[in-house]
């Protein structure tokens, strides 16, 4: 008689499960996530600056090296 089970909100099977993390654990995890994201943002910003400097150095005309560097940069960014 599976159909007659009482389903409680938050528990898909109605069985008591492990509760969520404690507030202290959740805050610690959020801080770690925030730190990781800020480091990633800082890395990406410096990389963008470096790529823009290289693009300016090669010129913005229809230069094959400029086009190639822009292509590689956009492909690398889309992977992350």
MOPAC internal coordinates of N, CA, C and O (Angstrom, degrees):
PM7 1SCF
backbone

  N    0.0000 0     0.00 0     0.00 0    0    0    0
  C    1.4385 1     0.00 0     0.00 0    1    0    0
  C    1.5140 1   110.98 1     0.00 0    2    1    0
  O    1.2310 1   121.08 1  -114.68 1    3    2    1
  N    1.2718 1   115.55 1    65.32 1    3    2    1
  C    1.4600 1   120.14 1  -179.79 1    5    3    2
  C    1.5176 1   111.60 1   -72.56 1    6    5    3
  O    1.2310 1   119.57 1   149.02 1    7    6    5
  N    1.3001 1   118.42 1   -30.98 1    7    6    5
  C    1.4472 1   121.67 1  -176.10 1    9    7    6
  C    1.5091 1   113.80 1   -69.54 1   10    9    7
  O    1.2310 1   119.76 1   162.28 1   11   10    9
  N    1.3217 1   118.06 1   -17.72 1   11   10    9
  C    1.4533 1   119.85 1  -176.45 1   13   11   10
  C    1.5184 1   113.04 1   -95.03 1   14   13   11
  O    1.2310 1   119.61 1  -173.34 1   15   14   13
  N    1.3229 1   118.35 1     6.66 1   15   14   13
  C    1.4585 1   121.23 1  -179.14 1   17   15   14
  C    1.5264 1   109.76 1   -70.32 1   18   17   15
  O    1.2310 1   121.51 1   -33.65 1   19   18   17
  N    1.3037 1   114.72 1   146.35 1   19   18   17
  C    1.4592 1   121.27 1   178.19 1   21   19   18
  C    1.5241 1   108.45 1   -88.09 1   22   21   19
  O    1.2310 1   120.25 1   -59.29 1   23   22   21
  N    1.3192 1   117.13 1   120.71 1   23   22   21
  C    1.4534 1   121.16 1  -179.70 1   25   23   22
  C    1.5163 1   109.24 1   -98.14 1   26   25   23
  O    1.2310 1   121.16 1   -54.29 1   27   26   25
  N    1.3021 1   115.39 1   125.71 1   27   26   25
  C    1.4517 1   120.86 1   178.96 1   29   27   26
  C    1.5218 1   109.52 1   -96.33 1   30   29   27
  O    1.2310 1   120.24 1   -32.30 1   31   30   29
  N    1.3249 1   117.14 1   147.70 1   31   30   29
  C    1.4626 1   119.08 1   178.07 1   33   31   30
  C    1.5260 1   110.93 1   -60.48 1   34   33   31
  O    1.2310 1   121.12 1   -42.27 1   35   34   33
  N    1.3179 1   115.47 1   137.73 1   35   34   33
  C    1.4522 1   120.20 1   178.55 1   37   35   34
  C    1.5114 1   114.24 1    88.78 1   38   37   35
  O    1.2310 1   119.99 1   168.21 1   39   38   37
  N    1.3281 1   117.62 1   -11.79 1   39   38   37
  C    1.4571 1   120.62 1   177.45 1   41   39   38
  C    1.5168 1   107.32 1  -124.27 1   42   41   39
  O    1.2310 1   119.78 1   -72.22 1   43   42   41
  N    1.3293 1   118.02 1   107.78 1   43   42   41
  C    1.4617 1   120.16 1  -174.43 1   45   43   42
  C    1.5157 1   114.20 1   -63.71 1   46   45   43
  O    1.2310 1   119.78 1   153.54 1   47   46   45
  N    1.3169 1   118.02 1   -26.46 1   47   46   45
  C    1.4609 1   119.13 1  -178.97 1   49   47   46
  C    1.5123 1   112.56 1  -104.60 1   50   49   47
  O    1.2310 1   119.99 1   174.48 1   51   50   49
  N    1.3218 1   117.62 1    -5.52 1   51   50   49
  C    1.4398 1   120.23 1  -178.36 1   53   51   50
  C    1.5171 1   112.63 1    85.18 1   54   53   51
  O    1.2310 1   119.78 1   172.23 1   55   54   53
  N    1.3177 1   118.03 1    -7.77 1   55   54   53
  C    1.4610 1   121.96 1   179.42 1   57   55   54
  C    1.5241 1   109.36 1   -83.93 1   58   57   55
  O    1.2310 1   120.66 1   -36.36 1   59   58   57
  N    1.3101 1   116.35 1   143.64 1   59   58   57
  C    1.4617 1   117.26 1   176.37 1   61   59   58
  C    1.5197 1   109.78 1   -68.16 1   62   61   59
  O    1.2310 1   121.02 1   -48.09 1   63   62   61
  N    1.2945 1   115.66 1   131.91 1   63   62   61
  C    1.4523 1   120.30 1  -177.94 1   65   63   62
  C    1.5006 1   111.14 1  -121.56 1   66   65   63
  O    1.2310 1   121.66 1     3.50 1   67   66   65
  N    1.2941 1   114.44 1  -176.50 1   67   66   65
  C    1.4519 1   119.79 1   177.67 1   69   67   66
  C    1.5214 1   108.06 1   -71.08 1   70   69   67
  O    1.2310 1   120.59 1   -46.82 1   71   70   69
  N    1.2833 1   116.48 1   133.18 1   71   70   69
  C    1.4577 1   120.91 1   178.82 1   73   71   70
  C    1.5129 1   110.54 1   -69.78 1   74   73   71
  O    1.2310 1   120.64 1    -6.83 1   75   74   73
  N    1.2940 1   116.38 1   173.17 1   75   74   73
  C    1.4475 1   121.39 1   178.37 1   77   75   74
  C    1.5148 1   110.83 1   -70.19 1   78   77   75
  O    1.2310 1   120.54 1    -1.70 1   79   78   77
  N    1.3237 1   116.58 1   178.30 1   79   78   77
  C    1.4670 1   119.18 1   179.50 1   81   79   78
  C    1.5210 1   110.47 1   -68.68 1   82   81   79
  O    1.2310 1   121.72 1   -23.00 1   83   82   81
  N    1.3134 1   114.32 1   157.00 1   83   82   81
  C    1.4638 1   118.77 1   177.87 1   85   83   82
  C    1.5302 1   108.56 1   -67.94 1   86   85   83
  O    1.2310 1   120.11 1   -18.81 1   87   86   85
  N    1.3111 1   117.40 1   161.19 1   87   86   85
  C    1.4707 1   119.47 1   179.76 1   89   87   86
  C    1.5315 1   112.77 1   -58.34 1   90   89   87
  O    1.2310 1   120.09 1   143.81 1   91   90   89
  N    1.3380 1   117.44 1   -36.19 1   91   90   89
  C    1.4606 1   120.25 1   179.23 1   93   91   90
  C    1.5240 1   110.57 1   -67.09 1   94   93   91
  O    1.2310 1   120.33 1   138.46 1   95   94   93
  N    1.3385 1   116.98 1   -41.54 1   95   94   93
  C    1.4585 1   120.60 1   178.43 1   97   95   94
  C    1.5219 1   110.94 1   -65.30 1   98   97   95
  O    1.2310 1   120.70 1   139.50 1   99   98   97
  N    1.3223 1   116.27 1   -40.50 1   99   98   97
  C    1.4645 1   120.30 1  -179.95 1  101   99   98
  C    1.5244 1   110.71 1   -64.45 1  102  101   99
  O    1.2310 1   120.06 1   137.60 1  103  102  101
  N    1.3131 1   117.49 1   -42.40 1  103  102  101
  C    1.4621 1   121.03 1   178.56 1  105  103  102
  C    1.5275 1   111.32 1   -65.03 1  106  105  103
  O    1.2310 1   120.45 1   138.56 1  107  106  105
  N    1.3270 1   116.74 1   -41.44 1  107  106  105
  C    1.4641 1   120.10 1   178.60 1  109  107  106
  C    1.5252 1   110.60 1   -62.69 1  110  109  107
  O    1.2310 1   120.94 1   137.74 1  111  110  109
  N    1.3141 1   115.80 1   -42.26 1  111  110  109
  C    1.4690 1   119.37 1   179.58 1  113  111  110
  C    1.5308 1   110.95 1   -66.68 1  114  113  111
  O    1.2310 1   120.33 1   140.58 1  115  114  113
  N    1.3223 1   116.97 1   -39.42 1  115  114  113
  C    1.4641 1   120.48 1   177.35 1  117  115  114
  C    1.5286 1   111.24 1   -63.51 1  118  117  115
  O    1.2310 1   120.45 1   140.43 1  119  118  117
  N    1.3308 1   116.75 1   -39.57 1  119  118  117
  C    1.4656 1   119.78 1   178.34 1  121  119  118
  C    1.5237 1   110.85 1   -64.72 1  122  121  119
  O    1.2310 1   120.65 1   138.03 1  123  122  121
  N    1.3426 1   116.35 1   -41.97 1  123  122  121
  C    1.4633 1   119.50 1   177.94 1  125  123  122
  C    1.5275 1   110.61 1   -62.50 1  126  125  123
  O    1.2310 1   120.60 1   137.80 1  127  126  125
  N    1.3267 1   116.47 1   -42.20 1  127  126  125
  C    1.4574 1   120.96 1   179.77 1  129  127  126
  C    1.5250 1   110.40 1   -64.79 1  130  129  127
  O    1.2310 1   120.65 1   137.27 1  131  130  129
  N    1.3191 1   116.36 1   -42.73 1  131  130  129
  C    1.4664 1   120.10 1   179.17 1  133  131  130
  C    1.5239 1   111.14 1   -62.63 1  134  133  131
  O    1.2310 1   120.45 1   138.38 1  135  134  133
  N    1.3323 1   116.74 1   -41.62 1  135  134  133
  C    1.4613 1   120.84 1   179.11 1  137  135  134
  C    1.5294 1   110.88 1   -64.14 1  138  137  135
  O    1.2310 1   120.36 1   136.69 1  139  138  137
  N    1.3405 1   116.91 1   -43.31 1  139  138  137
  C    1.4492 1   121.19 1   179.81 1  141  139  138
  C    1.5222 1   110.90 1   -63.88 1  142  141  139
  O    1.2310 1   120.42 1   137.48 1  143  142  141
  N    1.3255 1   116.80 1   -42.52 1  143  142  141
  C    1.4662 1   120.64 1  -179.94 1  145  143  142
  C    1.5270 1   111.77 1   -67.56 1  146  145  143
  O    1.2310 1   120.16 1   142.94 1  147  146  145
  N    1.3206 1   117.30 1   -37.06 1  147  146  145
  C    1.4724 1   118.89 1   179.10 1  149  147  146
  C    1.5283 1   110.64 1   -68.57 1  150  149  147
  O    1.2310 1   120.34 1   142.98 1  151  150  149
  N    1.3386 1   116.95 1   -37.02 1  151  150  149
  C    1.4648 1   119.48 1   176.32 1  153  151  150
  C    1.5185 1   110.80 1   -65.14 1  154  153  151
  O    1.2310 1   120.40 1   139.10 1  155  154  153
  N    1.3231 1   116.85 1   -40.90 1  155  154  153
  C    1.4598 1   120.56 1   179.00 1  157  155  154
  C    1.5190 1   110.63 1   -65.09 1  158  157  155
  O    1.2310 1   120.35 1   138.78 1  159  158  157
  N    1.3314 1   116.94 1   -41.22 1  159  158  157
  C    1.4572 1   120.76 1   178.73 1  161  159  158
  C    1.5248 1   110.55 1   -63.11 1  162  161  159
  O    1.2310 1   120.70 1   137.02 1  163  162  161
  N    1.3178 1   116.27 1   -42.98 1  163  162  161
  C    1.4615 1   120.26 1   179.17 1  165  163  162
  C    1.5312 1   110.62 1   -62.29 1  166  165  163
  O    1.2310 1   120.48 1   137.01 1  167  166  165
  N    1.3227 1   116.68 1   -42.99 1  167  166  165
  C    1.4618 1   120.80 1   178.37 1  169  167  166
  C    1.5196 1   110.96 1   -61.77 1  170  169  167
  O    1.2310 1   120.45 1   133.81 1  171  170  169
  N    1.3335 1   116.74 1   -46.19 1  171  170  169
  C    1.4606 1   120.03 1  -178.28 1  173  171  170
  C    1.5203 1   111.81 1   -66.06 1  174  173  171
  O    1.2310 1   120.15 1   142.60 1  175  174  173
  N    1.3320 1   117.32 1   -37.40 1  175  174  173
  C    1.4646 1   119.87 1   178.24 1  177  175  174
  C    1.5248 1   111.41 1   -64.65 1  178  177  175
  O    1.2310 1   119.91 1   137.66 1  179  178  177
  N    1.3439 1   117.78 1   -42.34 1  179  178  177
  C    1.4625 1   119.57 1   178.44 1  181  179  178
  C    1.5230 1   110.36 1   -67.54 1  182  181  179
  O    1.2310 1   120.51 1   145.28 1  183  182  181
  N    1.3084 1   116.64 1   -34.72 1  183  182  181
  C    1.4670 1   119.59 1   178.76 1  185  183  182
  C    1.5302 1   110.69 1   -67.80 1  186  185  183
  O    1.2310 1   120.49 1   139.33 1  187  186  185
  N    1.3219 1   116.67 1   -40.67 1  187  186  185
  C    1.4660 1   120.55 1   177.48 1  189  187  186
  C    1.5249 1   109.61 1   -61.55 1  190  189  187
  O    1.2310 1   120.61 1   135.08 1  191  190  189
  N    1.3314 1   116.43 1   -44.92 1  191  190  189
  C    1.4678 1   119.73 1   179.17 1  193  191  190
  C    1.5270 1   110.91 1   -60.49 1  194  193  191
  O    1.2310 1   120.81 1   137.47 1  195  194  193
  N    1.3257 1   116.06 1   -42.53 1  195  194  193
  C    1.4688 1   120.34 1   179.99 1  197  195  194
  C    1.5259 1   111.27 1   -64.48 1  198  197  195
  O    1.2310 1   120.61 1   137.84 1  199  198  197
  N    1.3260 1   116.43 1   -42.16 1  199  198  197
  C    1.4650 1   120.58 1   179.90 1  201  199  198
  C    1.5287 1   111.38 1   -67.66 1  202  201  199
  O    1.2310 1   120.50 1   141.21 1  203  202  201
  N    1.3306 1   116.65 1   -38.79 1  203  202  201
  C    1.4638 1   119.90 1   177.68 1  205  203  202
  C    1.5233 1   111.16 1   -65.45 1  206  205  203
  O    1.2310 1   120.94 1   141.20 1  207  206  205
  N    1.3265 1   115.82 1   -38.80 1  207  206  205
  C    1.4642 1   118.89 1   177.59 1  209  207  206
  C    1.5268 1   110.24 1   -63.84 1  210  209  207
  O    1.2310 1   120.24 1   138.88 1  211  210  209
  N    1.3172 1   117.14 1   -41.12 1  211  210  209
  C    1.4681 1   120.38 1   178.37 1  213  211  210
  C    1.5195 1   110.58 1   -65.39 1  214  213  211
  O    1.2310 1   120.53 1   141.44 1  215  214  213
  N    1.3269 1   116.60 1   -38.56 1  215  214  213
  C    1.4603 1   120.17 1   179.67 1  217  215  214
  C    1.5204 1   110.61 1   -66.26 1  218  217  215
  O    1.2310 1   120.34 1   139.43 1  219  218  217
  N    1.3309 1   116.96 1   -40.57 1  219  218  217
  C    1.4672 1   119.91 1   177.94 1  221  219  218
  C    1.5210 1   111.13 1   -65.18 1  222  221  219
  O    1.2310 1   121.22 1   143.40 1  223  222  221
  N    1.3254 1   115.28 1   -36.60 1  223  222  221
  C    1.4625 1   119.56 1  -179.64 1  225  223  222
  C    1.5291 1   110.52 1   -65.35 1  226  225  223
  O    1.2310 1   120.03 1   142.23 1  227  226  225
  N    1.3175 1   117.55 1   -37.77 1  227  226  225
  C    1.4605 1   121.43 1  -178.58 1  229  227  226
  C    1.5239 1   112.14 1   -83.36 1  230  229  227
  O    1.2310 1   120.77 1   170.99 1  231  230  229
  N    1.3083 1   116.14 1    -9.01 1  231  230  229
  C    1.4565 1   119.60 1   178.34 1  233  231  230
  C    1.5148 1   111.05 1    92.99 1  234  233  231
  O    1.2310 1   121.09 1   -19.15 1  235  234  233
  N    1.3148 1   115.52 1   160.85 1  235  234  233
  C    1.4578 1   120.30 1  -176.93 1  237  235  234
  C    1.5139 1   112.25 1  -109.79 1  238  237  235
  O    1.2310 1   120.26 1  -172.11 1  239  238  237
  N    1.3104 1   117.11 1     7.89 1  239  238  237
  C    1.4662 1   119.08 1   176.68 1  241  239  238
  C    1.5189 1   108.83 1   -74.57 1  242  241  239
  O    1.2310 1   120.00 1    14.18 1  243  242  241
  N    1.2804 1   117.61 1  -165.82 1  243  242  241
  C    1.4496 1   121.72 1  -177.54 1  245  243  242
  C    1.5319 1   110.38 1   -82.15 1  246  245  243
  O    1.2310 1   121.41 1  -134.10 1  247  246  245
  N    1.3117 1   114.91 1    45.90 1  247  246  245
  C    1.4535 1   122.90 1  -178.04 1  249  247  246
  C    1.5356 1   109.61 1   -74.37 1  250  249  247
  O    1.2310 1   119.34 1   -51.65 1  251  250  249
  N    1.3256 1   118.87 1   128.35 1  251  250  249
  C    1.4739 1   120.20 1  -178.92 1  253  251  250
  C    1.5256 1   113.15 1   -59.92 1  254  253  251
  O    1.2310 1   119.54 1   144.63 1  255  254  253
  N    1.3467 1   118.49 1   -35.37 1  255  254  253
  C    1.4558 1   120.67 1   179.44 1  257  255  254
  C    1.5241 1   110.91 1   -67.57 1  258  257  255
  O    1.2310 1   120.33 1   141.63 1  259  258  257
  N    1.3238 1   116.98 1   -38.37 1  259  258  257
  C    1.4607 1   121.19 1   176.96 1  261  259  258
  C    1.5234 1   110.34 1   -63.57 1  262  261  259
  O    1.2310 1   120.51 1   133.59 1  263  262  261
  N    1.3208 1   116.62 1   -46.41 1  263  262  261
  C    1.4635 1   121.05 1  -179.47 1  265  263  262
  C    1.5221 1   110.06 1   -62.19 1  266  265  263
  O    1.2310 1   120.13 1   138.30 1  267  266  265
  N    1.3359 1   117.35 1   -41.70 1  267  266  265
  C    1.4556 1   121.37 1   179.80 1  269  267  266
  C    1.5305 1   111.02 1   -65.22 1  270  269  267
  O    1.2310 1   120.23 1   136.96 1  271  270  269
  N    1.3396 1   117.16 1   -43.04 1  271  270  269
  C    1.4623 1   119.65 1  -179.29 1  273  271  270
  C    1.5261 1   110.91 1   -65.79 1  274  273  271
  O    1.2310 1   119.90 1   141.62 1  275  274  273
  N    1.3187 1   117.80 1   -38.38 1  275  274  273
  C    1.4624 1   120.77 1   177.49 1  277  275  274
  C    1.5271 1   110.93 1   -65.61 1  278  277  275
  O    1.2310 1   120.32 1   140.35 1  279  278  277
  N    1.3198 1   116.98 1   -39.65 1  279  278  277
  C    1.4560 1   121.11 1   178.93 1  281  279  278
  C    1.5215 1   110.87 1   -63.82 1  282  281  279
  O    1.2310 1   120.41 1   132.90 1  283  282  281
  N    1.3267 1   116.82 1   -47.10 1  283  282  281
  C    1.4668 1   120.67 1   179.60 1  285  283  282
  C    1.5196 1   110.74 1   -62.76 1  286  285  283
  O    1.2310 1   120.45 1   138.33 1  287  286  285
  N    1.3246 1   116.75 1   -41.67 1  287  286  285
  C    1.4573 1   120.57 1  -179.34 1  289  287  286
  C    1.5200 1   110.94 1   -63.40 1  290  289  287
  O    1.2310 1   120.15 1   134.59 1  291  290  289
  N    1.3205 1   117.32 1   -45.41 1  291  290  289
  C    1.4609 1   119.45 1  -178.24 1  293  291  290
  C    1.5215 1   111.11 1   -67.30 1  294  293  291
  O    1.2310 1   119.85 1   144.85 1  295  294  293
  N    1.3191 1   117.89 1   -35.15 1  295  294  293
  C    1.4639 1   120.15 1   177.31 1  297  295  294
  C    1.5187 1   111.78 1   -67.90 1  298  297  295
  O    1.2310 1   120.32 1   140.85 1  299  298  297
  N    1.3311 1   117.00 1   -39.15 1  299  298  297
  C    1.4694 1   120.43 1   178.64 1  301  299  298
  C    1.5102 1   111.92 1   -67.57 1  302  301  299
  O    1.2310 1   119.97 1   140.41 1  303  302  301
  N    1.3116 1   117.67 1   -39.59 1  303  302  301
  C    1.4570 1   120.91 1   179.92 1  305  303  302
  C    1.5205 1   110.17 1   -67.27 1  306  305  303
  O    1.2310 1   119.97 1   140.40 1  307  306  305
  N    1.3236 1   117.66 1   -39.60 1  307  306  305
  C    1.4681 1   119.75 1  -178.07 1  309  307  306
  C    1.5203 1   111.63 1   -68.38 1  310  309  307
  O    1.2310 1   119.71 1   156.26 1  311  310  309
  N    1.3307 1   118.17 1   -23.74 1  311  310  309
  C    1.4715 1   121.02 1   177.61 1  313  311  310
  C    1.5098 1   111.37 1   -72.86 1  314  313  311
  O    1.2310 1   119.94 1   154.00 1  315  314  313
  N    1.3276 1   117.72 1   -26.00 1  315  314  313
  C    1.4662 1   120.79 1  -176.12 1  317  315  314
  C    1.4673 1   111.31 1   -92.68 1  318  317  315
  O    1.2310 1   120.10 1   180.00 1  319  318  317

